[in-house]
Amino acid sequence: MATIDEARALKLKLIEKHKDEAWFAGAGIEPHNEGYAVRINRNRSQIGAHFPDTIDDVPIVVVAIGDIRALSGR
């Protein structure tokens, strides 16, 4: 079980590492069992990196999301 501080540290590390890659749409923290996990959002239309179930004992959840783009007509 990962603490919130462990998850925050890993989240920042992963953002720094992947922020310029086309498949990467962001990262966050979510509750996981009795601790926390890092959530990796990846663009559905892009091929991206594969992640293990845990990194530094912090669970990893990868979620494919739609493309991020500006809304038109506003």
PyMOL commands that set and color helices and strands:
alter all, ss='L'
color gray80, all
select helices_A, chain A and resi 4-18
alter helices_A, ss='H'
color red, helices_A
select strands_A, chain A and resi 24-32+35-43+54-55+58-65
alter strands_A, ss='S'
color yellow, strands_A
deselect
rebuild
show_as cartoon
